[in-house]
Amino acid sequence: MKKIKRIMEVSPWHLTSKKIEKEDRRLQESLTSIGNGYMGMRGNFAETYSGDMHQGTYIAGVWFPDKTRVGWWKNGYPEYFGKAINALNFGKIKLYIDGKEVDLYTAEITDFTLDLDMQKGILSYGYTTSGVKVSAERFLSLEVKEFASYAFSFENVDGKDHDVKIESIIDADVHNEDSNYEENFWNILGTENTEEVSWVATETKENPFDVEQFTVLASQHHVGDFEKSGHSKDETSVTDTFETVIVPDQTKYFEKRVIVTTSRDYATLDENHAANKEIAKSIATKNYADLYKGQVAEWAKRWDLADVVISGNDEAQQGIRFNLFQLFSTYYGEDDRLNIGPKGFTGEKYGGATYWDTEAYAIPLYLALTDESVSLNLLKYRRRQLEEAKHNARQQGLKGALYPMVTFNGIECHNEWEITFEEIHRNGSMAYAIYNYTNYTGNEDYLAHEGLEVLVEIARFWADRVHYSKRNEKYMIHGVTGPNEYENNINNNWYTNKLAAWVLEYTAESLAKYPRPDLEVSQEELAKWSDIVENMYYPYDAELDVFVQHDGFLDKDIRPVSALDKSDLPLNQNWSWDKILRSPFIKQADVLQGIYFFGNQYSIDQKQKNFDFYEPMTVHESSLSPSIHSILAAELGMDEKAVEMYQRTARLDLDNYNNDTEDGLHITSMTGSWLAIVQGFAQMKTWDGKLSFAPFLPNDWSGYAFHITYRGRLIKVDVAENVSLSLLEGDPIDLEVYGEKVNLVDEYTTKLK
């Protein structure tokens, strides 16, 4: 049984707790993170908390190229490591009751409550101390992306008068926990605090890598029942002070409003000031109730389409909603300059703004749950960085384009050689995303134009990266790392070879359909691609009848994870890297990742044999792993395994499965819970532009329902004793249910099988 740590109560729409988890405060902060796509923050208290915690506020697209060159630097290594940087702390307050500051780590408090309302996008907490009941709630606006609200109420509950003072602060004295030598990444451009205005402006430090500097301006504004009693500033912060007296049975209110603008939208500091003032003015006439109502309405629009309703299992229900909430708090596609960071706005780990997770795991969800333009923006993000991807390939002495493992601007900024230079399968995921978008939407405009420009350069990379083995008369790819990062510098990873050949074939087919003379692909080049496709080497074992993960894999001490002692797990926290690399244990789906991508090319028997061979050796220590196994297990009729893997992907962070959620949430892998239900339990397939379903119902669920958009239609799928499909918008569509052809005009119902 996997050890879990559950510190929040189970509830369909809420994460709640009745205690401050002082030993696991970082975990609690991660779980209660909020965002609006433009900015976000960990669930830190606004008030002082002197215990161990991780103060974190992050702004989309704002980063810093931290120095990374060390003694073992070699030609072709990245010059810098991109950091998602901690921005100024604009939510900070200091609270004083009867002259004594409230420190939530040391204060005597009762009646503590903490609640993340995922339906409304509101984080709230409350407590009673020194005769005053304090209630706090905050949200980052979906209506006005630059706006954050922190609202407080103070109720007198002990019959004595109480003096209450609030110091409202914007503090720019912040640093990253993962910075070199605790270096601060920010310069202060200015602070200002008068009766009329209170702001701090910061700029990322100069860097030697020709990376743009970012300016961030935050202003604070206040409304409520408190009287302003002072204001001050220093080199790194501004403070506005407010005071009041609360008499018995009285409640008073205070709201801190923050406006954040950056040089990503406004080039100069003057332009930032002007925009900041206009945004503040636009909401000045609205009271808190109006702003709150707008926030709730905007989240309702997202949930109306995206919600997955599960009956009979609150753990499963909370898991899928938590993951969807955090995904849409991180990215909703409004800005094609942005992507989906692996930690989103919840922590600093992993550095870069995007991994291959976006193309492999996130795009399928966004295709079904948002407007088509959202997924298209993700594709455009990569097209915009094509020249940088070509630079990455040249750095390795190769032709074409090599998309980065970790990046903000398209230039590789990850310095682990086994990832940066060997985990090149991510290049194929970029092409697969173009195929996935085209196949799902039926819209080939992007493929014919920007898409082909990307595909051709990726194909050129693969054609240059392979080599021909005269002894075997096959093309091979040596010195790679597959999705299973627990094996490095291996030869002929089956998945990488498969993906490379597929890219060459798909690109050639697309060029034949949409000729592009301007791309200067010669007949000689096309012939070379065809030769590689026809003669690619794929490791295979006839006796086992499985695709072999890579050359030499079967020479390992093959044994299942069940042979390990429980104290060995997780391997990455208990074994040396050397021991892990020599073991047969698999971090995440590797061969099975390829079978998932190209599921229409393999029989059920092939899928079963490969699943039965590889899954028992898989430790699922990548957050990306459980969903793929859940989807395949569902297709194979292995219902219990499918549900087990769903539970793991849905509650990976909620139950801290991998003992690492305190660093931040696993945002991109959160798509896995939705994939497991829709592509797994409901068996939604879209091969060759044909929509089909073959649902099963988990034993401890009484039903589940979800919506998808597909080629201009909105379809609701409801699975209980019967399977019902309802066409809510769009023209009738031909599809299949349990292999039977259905023309969906209005509603179709059949018995659950």
Secondary structure as UniProt FT lines:
FT   STRAND          14..17
FT   TURN            23..24
FT   HELIX           25..31
FT   STRAND          34..35
FT   STRAND          39..41
FT   STRAND          57..59
FT   TURN            60..61
FT   STRAND          63..67
FT   TURN            71..72
FT   TURN            75..76
FT   STRAND          80..84
FT   STRAND          93..97
FT   TURN            98..99
FT   STRAND          100..101
FT   TURN            104..106
FT   STRAND          110..117
FT   TURN            118..121
FT   STRAND          122..129
FT   TURN            130..131
FT   STRAND          132..140
FT   TURN            145..146
FT   STRAND          147..156
FT   STRAND          162..171
FT   TURN            177..178
FT   HELIX           180..182
FT   STRAND          186..193
FT   STRAND          198..204
FT   TURN            208..209
FT   STRAND          215..224
FT   STRAND          227..233
FT   STRAND          237..246
FT   TURN            248..249
FT   STRAND          251..262
FT   TURN            263..265
FT   HELIX           269..284
FT   HELIX           288..306
FT   STRAND          309..311
FT   HELIX           314..330
FT   TURN            336..337
FT   TURN            344..345
FT   TURN            349..350
FT   HELIX           358..362
FT   HELIX           363..369
FT   HELIX           372..384
FT   HELIX           386..395
FT   TURN            396..397
FT   HELIX           417..420
FT   TURN            421..422
FT   TURN            424..425
FT   HELIX           426..441
FT   HELIX           445..446
FT   HELIX           447..451
FT   HELIX           452..465
FT   STRAND          467..469
FT   TURN            470..473
FT   STRAND          474..476
FT   TURN            485..486
FT   HELIX           494..513
FT   HELIX           517..519
FT   HELIX           523..534
FT   STRAND          540..541
FT   TURN            542..545
FT   STRAND          546..547
FT   TURN            551..552
FT   HELIX           553..555
FT   HELIX           561..563
FT   HELIX           566..568
FT   HELIX           571..574
FT   HELIX           577..582
FT   HELIX           591..597
FT   HELIX           599..601
FT   HELIX           604..614
FT   HELIX           615..617
FT   TURN            623..624
FT   HELIX           625..635
FT   TURN            636..637
FT   HELIX           639..650
FT   TURN            651..658
FT   HELIX           661..663
FT   HELIX           668..670
FT   HELIX           671..675
FT   HELIX           676..681
FT   HELIX           687..689
FT   STRAND          692..693
FT   TURN            699..700
FT   STRAND          703..710
FT   TURN            711..712
FT   STRAND          713..719
FT   STRAND          722..729
FT   STRAND          733..737
FT   TURN            738..739
FT   STRAND          740..744
FT   STRAND          747..751
//
